[in-house]
C-alpha cells in the first residue's frame, strides 16, 4: 500500500516507522527539517511517566507505550530514554501533586513516599517548609526528542521511505488521495495520514469545532553552581504541587534544565504567529517554581522556546476519517510519551480499516 504521512513530529514519524515495518511504501512530508525546532516534538526532551491523576484510562495504556518504545530502541540500535524515574510533590491538600499520587494508588503503582525534610536531603533544590510530602517512582524519565527524530529519519531512509523535508503542504484532496505541495508538485497515495500537529487546522479546517490552538513557552534554566550536581542526578518532576501545573526535566546527557507550566498556555489563532519569546517570559516561568524550589532567585534563564499545541475539550487524543485521509491529533500537549504506541496503532488501523477501534484506543476507552 502507498501511504503518505503529513507531518514529521513523533506521531508522523512513529506511524511511518510502523508502516515501513509492515511492508508499506511510505512517503513522509515535513514542512521543516527533522527535527523541526518549531514542532511540539522538536524540543530537547519530554517526559514519560505512569502518573495520570484522574485519567485512569491513559494510566492503563501507558504500559503499551513503554513496550512500543522498547521495540523502537531495538530497531534504532540504541535507547533514547534516560531512565531517571519521576518525582512529584504536594503543597496543598487536593492539588495536582496529590491527585497524581491518588492515581498511582488506584493503579497499584509503587512509589517511595518522603517527608519534607527527607525529600530535601535527597533533593537539595527543594524547600522542605513549602511541601507536605514528595514521592518517587522508578518508572519513567526523559525521552530525548531531537535524537529520536534524527534516528527515525535515518532508519526510515535506510528502509526505503521517501522523506520530503522543508516541503510545505498546501492542500489535501482526501477523495483523490492527493497531497499538494507549495512547489506545485503533488503526492498520490492509497491512504494519507495527517499528523500535522498545530498546523492541522490549515489542512482540515472542519476540525476547528473540535480542536483549539494554544501557544505556550518552555524555559531552560541555569541552577546555582552548588546545586548543579543535584540537578544532574535528578529525576523528572511530574508536578511541583500548588496551582502552577508546573513540571521540570533535569539536564540529561547534554540537554538543559527545562520547566513548563500548564497555567502559561494562551489561546492562539496561528501556529506561526508570536513564536518569539516575549520580554520576561522566562522569568515568569522561573518564578512559578517557588514554592517548592528553594533559592529561585539564584537560578537564571538560559533561553526560552515557544510551542503550539491543539487541545480537545476533554484533553484526549483525536482521530478523524475523511475519505482516504486519517487525521490524528495529539493528546493536548501530553501525547509525546505515547508516540511509538500511537504509530503502531495508526498503522494497524490503516491496514485493517478499524477506525472506530483506533479512536477508542486513542481516547483510552477500549
N, C-alpha and C positions, 0 to 999 in steps of 0.2 A: 504494500500500500504506500502511496505517496502522501506524506504528511508535511504540512508547512506549519512551523511553530513561530508565532509572532511574539517576540519578547525574550530577552536573554537574561532575565532575573532567575532566581532559584527555581521557580515553578516551571518556566520555559526550558531551562537547561536540564532539569531533572526529567521532565517529560521527554525531551529529545533523547536523553540517556536511556530511559526505559524503552522507548520506541526502537532505538537502534539495537538494543539487546534482543528484541523480539523480531528482528529482521526487516523492519520497515525502511523505506527510503525517506530520509529526513532532510528538510531544509529549515534552518533556523535563521530568523531575521531579527537583528538588533539595531536600534536607531543610533547607538553609540559604540564605543569599544567594549570589550569584555575583559575585566568587569567594567561596567558603566558607573562612574562615580556619582551620577545623578539618580541612579536607581536605588530603590529601597534595599535591594540585595547587594549593593556595591560598597557598603561600608566595611570597616576592618573586621569586626566580629559581631556576632549576635548570640544571644543566649539560647541554650536548650536546657529544659528542666521539666520535672514532673509536676510541679506545683501549678494548679489551675484554679485555686479558690473555689467558687461555686460552680465552675464549668466542668462537672464531673465527666461529661462525655468526652471532652478533649483529654482529660487526665487518663481516661481508659485507653484511648487510641494512641497515646504518646509512645507506648511500647513498640507499636508498629513503626513509628518514626525512627526510634533508636535502631531498630533492626534494619530499616532501609538505608540509614547512613552507614551501617557496618557493611552492607552489600556494596555500597558505593566506594567505601575505602578500599575494599578488595579489588574493585575494578581499576581504581586510580593508582593503586600500588602504595598508598600511604594515607594515613588518617589526618584529617584537618579538624579534629575535635580536641581541644585542650580540656582534659578531664579534671577540672578544678573543684567540682562539686558546687553546691549552691547554698548561700546563706540568706536568711531573711530575719527581720526583727519586727517587734510590735512596740509602738509608742503609746497607743491609747486603746482601750477596750473597743473591739469591733472594727478596728482599722484593717486595711488590706493585709498587713502583715499577719494579723490574727486570722483573717479569713483564709489565707493561703495555708496556715497551719491546720485549720479545721478541715480543709480539703485533703491535706495529707492524711489526717486521721481517718476520714471516711474511706479513702482509698487503701488504707493499711500500709502507707509508705513510711518506712523507718526514718527517723531523724534523731539527731543529738540536740537536746534542749539545754540552753545555757542561761544561768542567772546573769544579771547585768555585769557584775564585776568579773565573772569568769569569761564572759564574752569579750570584755575589753582587754583582759590578759591575753586572750588568743588573738584578738584583732585590735591592736592598739590604736587604730584610727577611730574607734567608737568612743563615744562619751557615755559611760555607764549610767550617769544621772538622768539620761533622757530616754532610756528604753525600759520596758517591762521585762523583756526576755529576748533572746535570739535563738535561732535553731539552724542546724546544718544538715544537709543530706548529700550523700556521695554522688548520687546520680545527676549527671549534667555537667555543664561548664560553658565553654565558649566555642562556637563554630567560627572558623576563620574564613569569612565570606569571600574575600578577594582571592584567596588561594584556591578555594573550592571552584569559583568561576573560571579561573585560569586553567586549572587542571581538567575541568569538564570540557572546556573549549578544545584543549589539546586532545583529550580522549575522543571527543566527537569527530574531530578531523581525522584521527587515525582510523576510525571506524567507517569513514566514507561519507559522513554527513556533510552537507553543504552549509557553510557559515557565511551569511551575508551581513557583515558588520558595517557600522556607520551608514546604514541603509534605512531611510525613513519610510514607513508605510503610510500611504495617504488614504487608502480605501480598501475595504474588504467586500467582495461580492460573494456572499455566502451561498447564493443559489448556484453560481457557476464554479465555486471553489477557487476563486481567483483573488490574489493579494496584489495590489498595485503599489508601486514604489514611486518616490519623488522623482527619480531619474527617468520616468516614463516606462520602465520595464515592469513585468509582472511575473508572478509565480503561480502556477496552477497545480492544485493538489486534490486528492480524493477527500482529504479531511484537513481542516485548518484548526489549530489550537491557538486561541488568543489569550496570551498570558502577559498582557501589556501593562500591568500594574496601574499606576496613577494615570497613565495615558489611555486607558481602555475606553473612557467615555468619548474620546475623539473618534474612535473607530466603531463603537457600538453605542451611539448616543441614547438609545431607548433604555439603557440601564441606569440612566440618571435618576429614575424614580426609586431605584433600589440601592444605589451606591452614592456616597457623598465623599467629596475630596477634602482632605485636610493637609495642612502644611505644619511641620514641626521641625525641631532642631535638636542636635546632639552636641554636647561639649566634651572635648578632651582636656583633661586637667593634668597639671604637674603637681604632685604632692610635695609637702616639705621633705627635705633631704632625709631627716631622721625617720620618716615613715615610708620611704621608698621601698625598703626591703620587705616591710609588712605587706604593702600592696603587691609587690612582685610575686608573693606566695598566696595571695588572697583568692578566695572563691568568687564566683559570680554572685552578685547581690540581687536577689529576686525582687525584693521590696524593702524600702527603708522604714516602713510604717508611716503613721501620720496620714496626711491628706495629699501629699505631693504626687502619689503614684510613681515614685522615682525608683529607678533601677540603676545598677552600675555593672560594668565589666572591667575586670582588672587588666593591667598590662600583661599580655601573653606573647611571648616569642616575637618581640618587636612591635607589637601593637601598643596603643595608648590606653590610659585610664579613662573610660568613657562613662558618661552619665546621660540619661534621658528621663523624661518625666511626662506622664500622661496629661497632666494639667497644662502642659505647654502647647498642645496642639491647637490650631486655629483653622476655621473653615477657609477653603480656597476655591477659586474658580478655574485656575490654570496651573497645571503641574510644572510649567516652566517659569512661572512668574514668582518674584520675591524669593529667589533661591540663594541670594547673597545674605549672609547673616546681618542682622541689624545691630547697631551700636548697643553694647551692654547685654546682648542676648546670652552670651556665655556666662557672664556674672549672675544673671537671673537664674540660670540653671545651677550654677555653683551654690548659690545661697539657699536653694531648695534643700540642700543636703544637710543643713544644720537646723535642728537636730536630725539625725543622731550622730553625724560626724563631728568629732572634736576639732577645734582649731581651723575652722573652714576658711578663716581669713588668711591662713598661711598657704592655701592652695592657689595656684594661678591657672588661668585659662590658656591652654596652648593653642587651640583652634576650635572653630565651630563649623559643623556641617549641617546642611538642611536636608530634609526628606519630605516626600509627598506620598501619601497613602490614600487608598479608598477604604471607607468603612461602611459596613452594613449596619442597619439599625440595631440588630441583635449581636453584632460583633462576631459573626460566624463566617466561614467560607461561603462562597457563592459560585455555582456553575450555571450556565445558561446555554441552551441549544438554539441555534438559528441556522436551519438548513444544514449545510456542510461545515458550519463553524461551531466550535465548542469553546465558550468563554469560561475561564477560570480566574476568579479574583481572590486574593489572599485574605487571610483572617484578620483584617483590621489592624495591621501592623504587627501581629503576633504570628504570622504564618511561616516565617523562615524555618523555624525548628521542625516543621512538618514537611519541608521542601522535598526531600528524597521520597517520602511516602506518597506525597501528592503526585509526583511524577509517575510513580508506578501505578497508582490508581487511575490517573487520567489515561495513560497508555492502555491499560486494561479496558477501560470504558470505550475507547476508540475502536478497539478490536471486537468487543462483544456487543456494542450498541446499548449497554446498560447505563444510560444517562441518569435514570432515577436512582439506581444503586450508588452511582458516584456521588450524587447530590446528598443522599442520606449519609454517606460516609463523611463527606466534607463538612456536613453540619453536625457530625458526631451523633447522629440519630440511629445509625444501624446497630 
